[in-house]
Every structure is written in C-alpha cells, then in structure tokens.
Amino acid sequence: MSYDRPLMRLVIFDIDGTLTDTTKIDADHYLKALSQTFGIDDVSTDWKEYENVTDAGITREIVQAREGRAPREEELNEFLERFVDLLGDAAARFPGSIQAVSGSAEALTRLRTEPGFAVAIASGSFRATAMIKLDRAGVDIEGLPSAFSDDDLSRAGIVEIAIARARRIYETEEFESIIYVGDAPWDVVTSRKLRIAFIGVAKDRRAEALREEGAVWIIPDFSDYDAFLACLRSARYLG
C-alpha cells in the first residue's frame, strides 16, 4: 500500500438516471422480463416501496410475495437472459431510447484525470444490462472499480463493495472523503446509512424529492463541469 501521497476524494456514480437517461426503458423491459419468466404482472413501479431497490433485490421480493417462495437460481438466470435480450433488442431498434445524461460522459472522462480524485461505479442494475446502457449512451467506465446488483442485493452493500474495490485499485486504505452521486431518494438514504456525502443529479420534482430526503448538493446534469467540481469539493456527510 502507498501512504506517502495525499488522500483522494472517492466519487462513486450511480448509472440509471445519473450517468444515463435510461430509467424508463430499463423499467419497461425489466417488467417484460419478469412477466415472461415468472408470469407475474401488475407490479408496482413505486420502487421506494421495496426493501432493496436493486434489480436482484426487487426480483426476489416480488417472487417471494407472489409465489410464497424465493426464486430458484435457474429462474433468476433465465430472467437475466430475457432482460438482457429485451433491452439489447430495444436499444438496437430504437437507438435514441438510450442516451447519456447531459455532460455525463465528458464529466466522467475529465474527473478520471482530475488531481486528487478517484472514481468508481455502484449501480442497482445487473452488470450485463448496465453495460448495454452505458455502451449505447457512449459512457466509458472501462478500468473503473465497480459493483452491481450481481454483487449484493442491497444498495448499501453494492456501494460498500465498490469502495472496497476502489481501495484495492487506487492502493489506499483511506480516502479523504467518499461522495455518492445519484438521482433517487434511496441513493440519499444509502449515503446516510454509510455516512458518506451525497450529490444529487435531478431536476424539478425529482430534485425536490431529493431535498425532502435531506439532500443539499443537487445539480440538474453535468453540462456545467465546473459547478459539478465545486459540489464535489464542498459536499460532506451531513448526518
């Protein structure tokens, strides 16, 4: 381990709604895959109702509630294959349905070379579906420490895994601060639970929902990189 260099700020990005504008297409094809695999329809898409707001966590909770049992491993594998096929097909047929949040690709690229910063990814998506969305949106996360719904059922667990992987990759046992960048109320809750800072990426009512949950630093998107950087330098855990 290296201890003679200044500590870095670790910035952890969510994907859906944060780096990519894919919340709707992701939800639509998640529900189709759920119906085709388990025969379950009429599912609530008020995601904050679920204990773990991740693809794996929501799937297990829905199947348990409807079927009275946990999903079998082969069912989960079939579900993921269908989800990947459906999302990939939609992305190919409707290229404009998957886009980057304004300025996100450029901001991520610039931040990776910014002195004093380390970057990681923590998403409630499955890795396979996340990579489809990132690829189509033109957002490059190659080489970044990352964690997904495949790694843990809970948002907090996913973020903790991303932090652990970042420590190894950046060869440090400690960061000056850790900041989670997300777009949803459960991202604020996760940050509070882990006692890390939070920056929201949202507009209008979505931004208000973050404020109601306690978020202080909120940007509409990444089009103003300097404003985003200023938030990163100011953000801190509020308790």
Secondary structure, 3 states (H helix, E strand, C coil): CCCCCCCCEEEEECCECCCEECHHHHHHHHHHHHHHHHCCCCCCCCHHHCCCCCHHHHHHHHHHHHHCCCCCHHHHHHHHHHHHHHHHHHHHHCHHHCEECCCHHHHHHHHCCCCCEEEEEECCCCHHHHHHHHHHHCCCCCCCCEECCCCCCCHHHHHHHHHHHHHHHCCCCCCCEEEEEECCHHHHHHHHHHCCEEEEECCHHHHHHHHHHCCCEEECCCCCHHHHHHHHHHCCCCC
